[in-house]
C-alpha cells in the first residue's frame, strides 16, 4: 500500500474494533531531524471531544464542578448577607453590655430576707460563689460544648436541624448559651431572620470580648426563670427560700430545668412536671460526666421541696414600702443594695397570723374582707406591718396608703386638748342631747347618762362629751394637738372631727399614739435602719431622734389613766391580755364602715383596722369587737418573754364624793362669770354665743357651717 494512501481503515471508523492484535511496540515516527524513535505502546484511552474540539467532562465531573460553584456562590452570598446585617448593628467599639437592673434586698432586723425588689427580684452572684453543680446543670441541659465553641455551635445546629427535619417540626433549638445571652442583652424576642443573624453576630462578639466564665456568669444572672425571678439567685429565693449559694443538687437541677419553659416547669405551678424535668437534667449531668450515678440517685431520693408560703405573704407589703422609700434616701438605685429594716420577724409573723385568723374565722359572717396592722416601738421603729389579708391577691398596702375615718379613736386628741387646756380626768361634763344648728350628734347606744367624768366619757366613747369638749377648746386646739402628736393628714376645722370624720392612715394614727407610751416624746415613724451595698459600703444610716417632747409628762399620766380604763372596763375590754398594763381606744366610723383599735404598752404601740376596700358597711363590727381581738392576740405574742412594765406618768384621781355638775372650767372661760355660771348650772346648755364673727358668734364659723340662727 502506498504510504500516502488516505483511505479509512476499519479501525478508523467510529466505534470500530481493531482486527489486529496490537503489538507491544509502535512504528517509530519520524522526528524533526529525520531520525526515528520508538516508544512503549499503551492502551489508548478514548478521548471524547466536543464538536469544538474540547474534551467533554464526565457526569460526575460536571456534578462536582456544579456543587463547587454553588458552594462558592453560597459562601459569597452568605458573606454578603452577614455583611449587610453587620452594617445594621452599632460598630463594635460602641457596643456595650447593658447594666443589669439593680436589686434591692430588704432584710429584717435579724437578717431574714423579707423580699427582693427591682426588675430581677434577686441580687447578682459571682460564679465562684455558686456550688459547681449549679452551672454544670445549666451546661448539661443547655450547652455541653460551651467551653469549646466560638459562640456558635455548628455541631449543635446540625443536630437540631436533623432532629427537627425528622420530627416534621421545630422540637429542638441550636442556640448556644452565648447566643441566648446575646438575645437577652440586646435583642427583642421576635422570631425573624434578622434577629437570628444579629444573635449569631453578637454571640461571636461576646466571645471575643469576654471570657467563658464571664459569659456564663452573666447568663446565670440574667436568665428568666419564672414567677418574676430573673437569675439563679432570684429563682432560689422564690422557689426554695434560700440563696443560690446554698441550693442542693436536686434544687440546682430544678432551676436549670426552668430554662426550657419557665412557666410550664415552675415547681410552684406544676410540681410534677418540675420534678420530671429535674430528673432529665440529672440524667444529662451524668452523661456529661459532671456527676456520678451515685450523686444522681441521692438527688432523686431527696427531690427539691418548694418553700412553704404563709397564707398572706405579708412581708411583701414591707418590701414594697421599703422599695418605694429607698430613692428618697440615696437617690436612684444604680447597684445592688441591702436595706436593713426595723422589722421583727416574730412580730411580723404574729401580726399576720392574728389578722388572718380573725378575718378567716368571722370575716364572712361580719362582712369584713380586709384589714391592716401596724406596730412600732416607742422610738418610732416599725416592728410589724401587715397591709392586707393576702398579699398574693392584693398588693395594695392599707397600712400605709389607705385613708379611713378613724371614728372614736380620734377622740383621744380631743381629750388631750382638753387636758392641756386645764381640765382633768375628773372634770364633769354632761352627757345630754346637744345641738349646733341643724346638727345634733347622738351616742352609739342612743341613750344619755347625764353628768360623767372625762374618764367615763373617754372609756365609754360618749359622743356628746367629745363634741362638747371640742366646742369648748375649739377645733383649732384639737387639730394642733393631733398634728403635734403625729397626724399628718389634713383635718377640717369643724366640730365633727370630734367623732373622727377626718381620714387618716393606720401608720400615722399609730405614730400619734406613741407619745403616750414614750412619756411624751413624739416620733417620726421609720422602717429603714441602714442602706448598704452588697460589698458592705454604707450609703445611709439613720441617726438622730424625732421631734422631741410634744406633751408634758403630767398630761401623759392623765391620758394614760383614762385610756387604761378603756381597756380595763370600757369599750376596749376585749383588748386586755395576760394582765399587762395596757391602754387604748376603740374607733367605729359612720355606718360601721371602719372599725379600729389603737393601743399600747410601755414597749409597743399597735393599731388594727378592719373593713372593706370599697367602703361598704360591715355587719355592725365595732372597734371593741374584732379589731380588739386581733390586737390582743398580736400583743400577747409580741410581749412573750418581756418583763411587765407600767405605763409612764402618774395621775391620782380625786377622792370619790358627790358628783358636781361641772367640777372645773376652762381657763378661757374664767373671767366670764355669767357664762361660767350658766355652764355650771346647766352643763347641757349650748355653747355661749358671741355677737359678731369669731368661732361661735352669730356670724361665726360654726353658725355658718351648721346653719344656726
C-alpha positions, 0 to 999 in steps of 0.5 A: 500500500502506498504510504500516502494512501488516505483511505479509512481503515476499519479501525478508523471508523467510529466505534470500530474494533481493531482486527489486529492484535496490537503489538507491544511496540509502535512504528517509530515516527519520524522526528524533526531531524529525520531520525526515528524513535520508538516508544512503549505502546499503551492502551489508548484511552478514548478521548471524547471531544466536543464538536469544538474540539474540547474534551467533554467532562464526565457526569460526575465531573460536571456534578462536582464542578456544579456543587463547587460553584454553588458552594462558592456562590453560597459562601459569597452570598452568605458573606454578603448577607452577614455583611449587610446585617453587620452594617445594621448593628452599632460598630463594635467599639460602641457596643456595650453590655447593658447594666443589669437592673439593680436589686434591692434586698430588704432584710429584717432586723435579724437578717431574714430576707423579707423580699427582693425588689427591682426588675430581677427580684434577686441580687447578682452572684459571682460564679465562684460563689455558686456550688459547681453543680449549679452551672454544670446543670445549666451546661448539661441541659443547655450547652455541653460544648460551651467551653469549646465553641466560638459562640456558635455551635455548628455541631449543635445546629446540625443536630437540631436541624436533623432532629427537627427535619425528622420530627416534621417540626421545630422540637429542638433549638441550636442556640448556644448559651452565648447566643441566648445571652446575646438575645437577652442583652440586646435583642427583642424576642421576635422570631425573624431572620434578622434577629437570628443573624444579629444573635449569631453576630453578637454571640461571636462578639461576646466571645471575643470580648469576654471570657467563658466564665464571664459569659456564663456568669452573666447568663446565670444572672440574667436568665428568666426563670419564672414567677418574676425571678430573673437569675439563679439567685432570684429563682432560689429565693422564690422557689426554695427560700434560700440563696443560690449559694446554698441550693442542693443538687436536686434544687440546682437541677430544678432551676436549670430545668426552668430554662426550657419553659419557665412557666410550664416547669415552675415547681410552684405551678406544676410540681410534677412536671418540675420534678420530671424535668429535674430528673432529665437534667440529672440524667444529662449531668451524668452523661456529661460526666459532671456527676456520678450515678451515685450523686444522681440517685441521692438527688432523686431520693431527696427531690427539691421541696418548694418553700412553704408560703404563709397564707398572706405573704405579708412581708411583701407589703414591707418590701414594697414600702421599703422599695418605694422609700429607698430613692428618697434616701440615696437617690436612684438605685444604680447597684445592688443594695441591702436595706436593713429594716426595723422589722421583727420577724416574730412580730411580723409573723404574729401580726399576720397570723392574728389578722388572718385568723380573725378575718378567716374565722368571722370575716364572712359572717361580719362582712369584713374582707380586709384589714391592716396592722401596724406596730412600732416601738416607742422610738418610732421603729416599725416592728410589724406591718401587715397591709392586707389579708393576702398579699398574693391577691392584693398588693395594695398596702392599707397600712400605709396608703389607705385613708379611713375615718378613724371614728372614736379613736380620734377622740383621744386628741380631743381629750388631750386638748382638753387636758392641756387646756386645764381640765382633768380626768375628773372634770364633769361634763354632761352627757345630754342631747346637744345641738349646733344648728341643724346638727345634733350628734347622738351616742352609739347606744342612743341613750344619755347618762347625764353628768360623767367624768372625762374618764367615763366619757373617754372609756365609754366613747360618749359622743356628746362629751367629745363634741362638747369638749371640742366646742369648748377648746375649739377645733383649732386646739384639737387639730394642733394637738393631733398634728403635734402628736403625729397626724399628718393628714389634713383635718377640717376645722369643724366640730365633727372631727370630734367623732373622727370624720377626718381620714387618716392612715393606720401608720400615722394614727399609730405614730400619734399614739406613741407619745403616750407610751414614750412619756411624751416624746413624739416620733417620726415613724421609720422602717429603714435602719441602714442602706448598704451595698452588697460589698458592705459600703454604707450609703445611709444610716439613720441617726438622730431622734424625732421631734422631741417632747410634744406633751408634758409628762403630767398630761401623759399620766392623765391620758394614760389613766383614762385610756387604761380604763378603756381597756380595763372596763370600757369599750376596749375590754376585749383588748386586755391580755395576760394582765399587762398594763395596757391602754387604748381606744376603740374607733367605729366610723359612720355606718360601721364602715371602719372599725379600729383599735389603737393601743399600747404598752410601755414597749409597743404601740399597735393599731388594727383596722378592719373593713372593706376596700370599697367602703361598704358597711360591715355587719355592725363590727365595732372597734371593741369587737374584732379589731380588739381581738386581733390586737390582743392576740398580736400583743400577747405574742409580741410581749412573750418573754418581756418583763411587765412594765407600767405605763409612764406618768402618774395621775391620782384621781380625786377622792370619790364624793358627790358628783358636781355638775361641772367640777372645773372650767376652762381657763378661757372661760374664767373671767366670764362669770355669767357664762361660767355660771350658766355652764355650771348650772346647766352643763347641757346648755349650748355653747355661749354665743358671741355677737359678731364673727369669731368661732361661735358668734352669730356670724361665726364659723360654726353658725355658718357651717351648721346653719344656726340662727 
